[in-house]
Amino acid sequence: MLYGKELVESIQKRCKIQPGMLVNSVNPGNGIKKLALVVELSPGCKFDRDYQEAEEHIFYKCEPFDGTPPFVDYVCNMEKVS
């Protein structure tokens, strides 16, 4: 059984979004998209156990391209840009 950093890394490997990818972060409340670069795993991203679809609950720090400050968002709110 994995714990701590090793558990997060194991879940992150299954994730469709990875650092270095260009994404549209979609605000679920209003549907507005923000183009951003995924920079790194958020330091606050922690899991106490693995579960089905945990990779959708990974959250990353992102750098937007519109001049607004960096933000953190969940993978489930991101769409990969081709």
N, CA, C and O atoms as a GROMACS GRO file, in nm:
protein
  328
    1MET      N    1   0.085  -0.119   0.000
    1MET     CA    2   0.000   0.000   0.000
    1MET      C    3   0.089   0.124   0.000
    1MET      O    4   0.187   0.131   0.074
    2LEU      N    5   0.053   0.221  -0.083
    2LEU     CA    6   0.130   0.344  -0.095
    2LEU      C    7   0.072   0.453  -0.005
    2LEU      O    8  -0.047   0.456   0.024
    3TYR      N    9   0.161   0.543   0.039
    3TYR     CA   10   0.121   0.654   0.125
    3TYR      C   11   0.192   0.781   0.083
    3TYR      O   12   0.295   0.776   0.015
    4GLY      N   13   0.137   0.896   0.123
    4GLY     CA   14   0.204   1.024   0.103
    4GLY      C   15   0.235   1.055  -0.041
    4GLY      O   16   0.153   1.038  -0.131
    5LYS      N   17   0.358   1.102  -0.061
    5LYS     CA   18   0.403   1.145  -0.193
    5LYS      C   19   0.396   1.032  -0.296
    5LYS      O   20   0.360   1.055  -0.411
    6GLU      N   21   0.430   0.911  -0.255
    6GLU     CA   22   0.427   0.796  -0.346
    6GLU      C   23   0.286   0.768  -0.394
    6GLU      O   24   0.266   0.730  -0.510
    7LEU      N   25   0.187   0.784  -0.307
    7LEU     CA   26   0.048   0.762  -0.345
    7LEU      C   27   0.004   0.868  -0.447
    7LEU      O   28  -0.059   0.835  -0.548
    8VAL      N   29   0.037   0.994  -0.422
    8VAL     CA   30   0.000   1.101  -0.515
    8VAL      C   31   0.065   1.078  -0.651
    8VAL      O   32   0.000   1.093  -0.754
    9GLU      N   33   0.194   1.040  -0.652
    9GLU     CA   34   0.264   1.015  -0.778
    9GLU      C   35   0.202   0.899  -0.854
    9GLU      O   36   0.194   0.904  -0.977
   10SER      N   37   0.159   0.796  -0.784
   10SER     CA   38   0.095   0.682  -0.848
   10SER      C   39  -0.037   0.723  -0.914
   10SER      O   40  -0.066   0.682  -1.026
   11ILE      N   41  -0.114   0.804  -0.845
   11ILE     CA   42  -0.242   0.852  -0.900
   11ILE      C   43  -0.215   0.946  -1.017
   11ILE      O   44  -0.284   0.940  -1.119
   12GLN      N   45  -0.115   1.033  -1.004
   12GLN     CA   46  -0.083   1.130  -1.109
   12GLN      C   47  -0.042   1.061  -1.239
   12GLN      O   48  -0.071   1.113  -1.347
   13LYS      N   49   0.023   0.946  -1.232
   13LYS     CA   50   0.065   0.873  -1.353
   13LYS      C   51  -0.055   0.833  -1.440
   13LYS      O   52  -0.041   0.820  -1.561
   14ARG      N   53  -0.171   0.814  -1.379
   14ARG     CA   54  -0.292   0.776  -1.453
   14ARG      C   55  -0.365   0.897  -1.511
   14ARG      O   56  -0.460   0.881  -1.587
   15CYS      N   57  -0.321   1.014  -1.475
   15CYS     CA   58  -0.392   1.138  -1.510
   15CYS      C   59  -0.374   1.175  -1.656
   15CYS      O   60  -0.265   1.163  -1.711
   16LYS      N   61  -0.483   1.222  -1.719
   16LYS     CA   62  -0.480   1.262  -1.860
   16LYS      C   63  -0.410   1.395  -1.880
   16LYS      O   64  -0.367   1.426  -1.991
   17ILE      N   65  -0.398   1.474  -1.775
   17ILE     CA   66  -0.332   1.605  -1.779
   17ILE      C   67  -0.203   1.595  -1.698
   17ILE      O   68  -0.201   1.542  -1.587
   18GLN      N   69  -0.094   1.648  -1.757
   18GLN     CA   70   0.037   1.643  -1.692
   18GLN      C   71   0.103   1.781  -1.701
   18GLN      O   72   0.068   1.860  -1.788
   19PRO      N   73   0.198   1.812  -1.610
   19PRO     CA   74   0.270   1.939  -1.620
   19PRO      C   75   0.333   1.956  -1.758
   19PRO      O   76   0.383   1.861  -1.818
   20GLY      N   77   0.330   2.079  -1.807
   20GLY     CA   78   0.382   2.111  -1.940
   20GLY      C   79   0.275   2.113  -2.047
   20GLY      O   80   0.302   2.158  -2.158
   21MET      N   81   0.156   2.066  -2.016
   21MET     CA   82   0.047   2.065  -2.115
   21MET      C   83  -0.026   2.199  -2.117
   21MET      O   84  -0.034   2.269  -2.016
   22LEU      N   85  -0.078   2.232  -2.234
   22LEU     CA   86  -0.161   2.349  -2.253
   22LEU      C   87  -0.306   2.304  -2.235
   22LEU      O   88  -0.349   2.206  -2.297
   23VAL      N   89  -0.381   2.375  -2.151
   23VAL     CA   90  -0.518   2.336  -2.121
   23VAL      C   91  -0.612   2.455  -2.125
   23VAL      O   92  -0.570   2.570  -2.115
   24ASN      N   93  -0.739   2.424  -2.140
   24ASN     CA   94  -0.846   2.519  -2.113
   24ASN      C   95  -0.903   2.477  -1.978
   24ASN      O   96  -0.952   2.366  -1.962
   25SER      N   97  -0.896   2.567  -1.882
   25SER     CA   98  -0.956   2.543  -1.753
   25SER      C   99  -1.097   2.599  -1.761
   25SER      O  100  -1.116   2.717  -1.789
   26VAL      N  101  -1.195   2.514  -1.738
   26VAL     CA  102  -1.334   2.552  -1.756
   26VAL      C  103  -1.400   2.575  -1.620
   26VAL      O  104  -1.404   2.485  -1.536
   27ASN      N  105  -1.451   2.696  -1.600
   27ASN     CA  106  -1.523   2.728  -1.477
   27ASN      C  107  -1.657   2.654  -1.481
   27ASN      O  108  -1.740   2.684  -1.567
   28PRO      N  109  -1.680   2.559  -1.390
   28PRO     CA  110  -1.804   2.482  -1.395
   28PRO      C  111  -1.929   2.566  -1.369
   28PRO      O  112  -2.039   2.527  -1.409
   29GLY      N  113  -1.914   2.679  -1.304
   29GLY     CA  114  -2.029   2.763  -1.273
   29GLY      C  115  -2.082   2.840  -1.392
   29GLY      O  116  -2.204   2.856  -1.408
   30ASN      N  117  -1.991   2.888  -1.479
   30ASN     CA  118  -2.037   2.971  -1.591
   30ASN      C  119  -1.988   2.924  -1.727
   30ASN      O  120  -2.025   2.982  -1.829
   31GLY      N  121  -1.905   2.819  -1.731
   31GLY     CA  122  -1.859   2.762  -1.856
   31GLY      C  123  -1.748   2.841  -1.925
   31GLY      O  124  -1.705   2.804  -2.035
   32ILE      N  125  -1.700   2.948  -1.862
   32ILE     CA  126  -1.593   3.029  -1.921
   32ILE      C  127  -1.461   2.952  -1.918
   32ILE      O  128  -1.425   2.894  -1.816
   33LYS      N  129  -1.391   2.953  -2.032
   33LYS     CA  130  -1.263   2.883  -2.044
   33LYS      C  131  -1.148   2.982  -2.028
   33LYS      O  132  -1.155   3.096  -2.072
   34LYS      N  133  -1.040   2.932  -1.964
   34LYS     CA  134  -0.918   3.012  -1.949
   34LYS      C  135  -0.802   2.928  -1.998
   34LYS      O  136  -0.778   2.819  -1.946
   35LEU      N  137  -0.730   2.977  -2.100
   35LEU     CA  138  -0.614   2.908  -2.155
   35LEU      C  139  -0.497   2.921  -2.058
   35LEU      O  140  -0.465   3.031  -2.013
   36ALA      N  141  -0.433   2.808  -2.027
   36ALA     CA  142  -0.325   2.809  -1.928
   36ALA      C  143  -0.226   2.696  -1.952
   36ALA      O  144  -0.257   2.597  -2.018
   37LEU      N  145  -0.107   2.714  -1.898
   37LEU     CA  146  -0.004   2.611  -1.898
   37LEU      C  147  -0.004   2.544  -1.763
   37LEU      O  148   0.000   2.611  -1.660
   38VAL      N  149  -0.009   2.411  -1.761
   38VAL     CA  150  -0.002   2.336  -1.635
   38VAL      C  151   0.144   2.336  -1.591
   38VAL      O  152   0.231   2.286  -1.663
   39VAL      N  153   0.171   2.392  -1.474
   39VAL     CA  154   0.308   2.411  -1.427
   39VAL      C  155   0.354   2.298  -1.337
   39VAL      O  156   0.460   2.239  -1.360
   40GLU      N  157   0.275   2.267  -1.234
   40GLU     CA  158   0.318   2.167  -1.137
   40GLU      C  159   0.200   2.119  -1.055
   40GLU      O  160   0.093   2.180  -1.054
   41LEU      N  161   0.222   2.009  -0.987
   41LEU     CA  162   0.124   1.958  -0.892
   41LEU      C  163   0.112   2.058  -0.778
   41LEU      O  164   0.213   2.108  -0.729
   42SER      N  165  -0.008   2.088  -0.736
   42SER     CA  166  -0.027   2.180  -0.625
   42SER      C  167   0.025   2.116  -0.496
   42SER      O  168   0.001   1.998  -0.472
   43PRO      N  169   0.097   2.192  -0.413
   43PRO     CA  170   0.148   2.136  -0.287
   43PRO      C  171   0.035   2.086  -0.196
   43PRO      O  172   0.058   2.000  -0.111
   44GLY      N  173  -0.084   2.139  -0.213
   44GLY     CA  174  -0.197   2.098  -0.131
   44GLY      C  175  -0.266   1.971  -0.179
   44GLY      O  176  -0.360   1.924  -0.116
   45CYS      N  177  -0.220   1.915  -0.290
   45CYS     CA  178  -0.282   1.795  -0.347
   45CYS      C  179  -0.235   1.673  -0.269
   45CYS      O  180  -0.122   1.628  -0.285
   46LYS      N  181  -0.324   1.620  -0.186
   46LYS     CA  182  -0.290   1.505  -0.101
   46LYS      C  183  -0.404   1.404  -0.104
   46LYS      O  184  -0.521   1.441  -0.117
   47PHE      N  185  -0.369   1.280  -0.091
   47PHE     CA  186  -0.468   1.172  -0.086
   47PHE      C  187  -0.436   1.083   0.033
   47PHE      O  188  -0.318   1.060   0.063
   48ASP      N  189  -0.538   1.033   0.101
   48ASP     CA  190  -0.513   0.937   0.209
   48ASP      C  191  -0.536   0.794   0.162
   48ASP      O  192  -0.503   0.698   0.232
   49ARG      N  193  -0.594   0.781   0.040
   49ARG     CA  194  -0.615   0.648  -0.019
   49ARG      C  195  -0.636   0.664  -0.168
   49ARG      O  196  -0.667   0.774  -0.216
   50ASP      N  197  -0.620   0.555  -0.242
   50ASP     CA  198  -0.648   0.554  -0.385
   50ASP      C  199  -0.792   0.507  -0.404
   50ASP      O  200  -0.842   0.428  -0.323
   51TYR      N  201  -0.856   0.552  -0.507
   51TYR     CA  202  -0.993   0.511  -0.537
   51TYR      C  203  -1.018   0.529  -0.686
   51TYR      O  204  -0.941   0.596  -0.754
   52GLN      N  205  -1.124   0.471  -0.734
   52GLN     CA  206  -1.158   0.479  -0.876
   52GLN      C  207  -1.178   0.626  -0.916
   52GLN      O  208  -1.250   0.699  -0.849
   53GLU      N  209  -1.112   0.667  -1.024
   53GLU     CA  210  -1.117   0.801  -1.079
   53GLU      C  211  -1.053   0.908  -0.989
   53GLU      O  212  -1.086   1.026  -1.001
   54ALA      N  213  -0.963   0.867  -0.900
   54ALA     CA  214  -0.891   0.963  -0.816
   54ALA      C  215  -0.810   1.060  -0.902
   54ALA      O  216  -0.789   1.175  -0.863
   55GLU      N  217  -0.765   1.014  -1.019
   55GLU     CA  218  -0.685   1.099  -1.107
   55GLU      C  219  -0.761   1.224  -1.154
   55GLU      O  220  -0.698   1.322  -1.194
   56GLU      N  221  -0.893   1.221  -1.150
   56GLU     CA  222  -0.974   1.338  -1.186
   56GLU      C  223  -0.971   1.444  -1.075
   56GLU      O  224  -1.011   1.559  -1.097
   57HIS      N  225  -0.924   1.405  -0.956
   57HIS     CA  226  -0.922   1.496  -0.842
   57HIS      C  227  -0.782   1.547  -0.810
   57HIS      O  228  -0.761   1.612  -0.707
   58ILE      N  229  -0.687   1.517  -0.899
   58ILE     CA  230  -0.554   1.580  -0.891
   58ILE      C  231  -0.573   1.728  -0.918
   58ILE      O  232  -0.653   1.764  -1.005
   59PHE      N  233  -0.504   1.815  -0.848
   59PHE     CA  234  -0.511   1.956  -0.885
   59PHE      C  235  -0.372   2.014  -0.902
   59PHE      O  236  -0.278   1.988  -0.826
   60TYR      N  237  -0.364   2.096  -1.007
   60TYR     CA  238  -0.238   2.153  -1.054
   60TYR      C  239  -0.237   2.305  -1.043
   60TYR      O  240  -0.341   2.370  -1.046
   61LYS      N  241  -0.116   2.359  -1.028
   61LYS     CA  242  -0.096   2.503  -1.039
   61LYS      C  243  -0.082   2.534  -1.187
   61LYS      O  244  -0.010   2.465  -1.259
   62CYS      N  245  -0.153   2.638  -1.234
   62CYS     CA  246  -0.155   2.674  -1.375
   62CYS      C  247  -0.119   2.822  -1.393
   62CYS      O  248  -0.151   2.905  -1.308
   63GLU      N  249  -0.052   2.851  -1.504
   63GLU     CA  250  -0.016   2.988  -1.541
   63GLU      C  251  -0.103   3.028  -1.661
   63GLU      O  252  -0.084   2.974  -1.770
   64PRO      N  253  -0.196   3.120  -1.641
   64PRO     CA  254  -0.282   3.163  -1.752
   64PRO      C  255  -0.207   3.254  -1.850
   64PRO      O  256  -0.106   3.314  -1.814
   65PHE      N  257  -0.258   3.264  -1.970
   65PHE     CA  258  -0.196   3.346  -2.073
   65PHE      C  259  -0.261   3.483  -2.088
   65PHE      O  260  -0.225   3.559  -2.177
   66ASP      N  261  -0.356   3.515  -2.001
   66ASP     CA  262  -0.426   3.644  -2.012
   66ASP      C  263  -0.375   3.749  -1.914
   66ASP      O  264  -0.436   3.854  -1.898
   67GLY      N  265  -0.262   3.720  -1.848
   67GLY     CA  266  -0.204   3.817  -1.756
   67GLY      C  267  -0.260   3.812  -1.615
   67GLY      O  268  -0.215   3.886  -1.528
   68THR      N  269  -0.358   3.727  -1.590
   68THR     CA  270  -0.413   3.714  -1.456
   68THR      C  271  -0.318   3.626  -1.371
   68THR      O  272  -0.234   3.556  -1.427
   69PRO      N  273  -0.332   3.631  -1.239
   69PRO     CA  274  -0.242   3.553  -1.152
   69PRO      C  275  -0.257   3.402  -1.172
   69PRO      O  276  -0.359   3.355  -1.221
   70PRO      N  277  -0.153   3.327  -1.134
   70PRO     CA  278  -0.161   3.180  -1.139
   70PRO      C  279  -0.278   3.132  -1.054
   70PRO      O  280  -0.322   3.200  -0.961
   71PHE      N  281  -0.327   3.014  -1.088
   71PHE     CA  282  -0.440   2.957  -1.014
   71PHE      C  283  -0.422   2.807  -1.001
   71PHE      O  284  -0.337   2.747  -1.068
   72VAL      N  285  -0.501   2.746  -0.916
   72VAL     CA  286  -0.501   2.602  -0.896
   72VAL      C  287  -0.638   2.550  -0.938
   72VAL      O  288  -0.740   2.609  -0.904
   73ASP      N  289  -0.637   2.437  -1.012
   73ASP     CA  290  -0.765   2.380  -1.054
   73ASP      C  291  -0.755   2.228  -1.060
   73ASP      O  292  -0.647   2.171  -1.072
   74TYR      N  293  -0.870   2.164  -1.051
   74TYR     CA  294  -0.879   2.019  -1.062
   74TYR      C  295  -0.873   1.975  -1.207
   74TYR      O  296  -0.920   2.046  -1.296
   75VAL      N  297  -0.817   1.858  -1.232
   75VAL     CA  298  -0.810   1.800  -1.366
   75VAL      C  299  -0.948   1.785  -1.427
   75VAL      O  300  -0.964   1.805  -1.547
   76CYS      N  301  -1.047   1.753  -1.348
   76CYS     CA  302  -1.183   1.734  -1.401
   76CYS      C  303  -1.239   1.862  -1.462
   76CYS      O  304  -1.338   1.858  -1.535
   77ASN      N  305  -1.176   1.977  -1.434
   77ASN     CA  306  -1.220   2.105  -1.491
   77ASN      C  307  -1.132   2.148  -1.607
   77ASN      O  308  -1.144   2.261  -1.655
   78MET      N  309  -1.043   2.060  -1.654
   78MET     CA  310  -0.948   2.096  -1.760
   78MET      C  311  -0.973   2.016  -1.887
   78MET      O  312  -1.010   1.899  -1.884
   79GLU      N  313  -0.950   2.085  -2.000
   79GLU     CA  314  -0.954   2.020  -2.131
   79GLU      C  315  -0.819   2.039  -2.196
   79GLU      O  316  -0.769   2.152  -2.203
   80LYS      N  317  -0.758   1.932  -2.243
   80LYS     CA  318  -0.628   1.940  -2.310
   80LYS      C  319  -0.647   2.012  -2.444
   80LYS      O  320  -0.741   1.985  -2.518
   81VAL      N  321  -0.554   2.106  -2.473
   81VAL     CA  322  -0.555   2.177  -2.600
   81VAL      C  323  -0.458   2.106  -2.694
   81VAL      O  324  -0.344   2.077  -2.656
   82SER      N  325  -0.504   2.076  -2.815
   82SER     CA  326  -0.420   2.002  -2.912
   82SER      C  327  -0.309   2.089  -2.965
   82SER      O  328  -0.229   2.044  -3.047
   0.00000   0.00000   0.00000
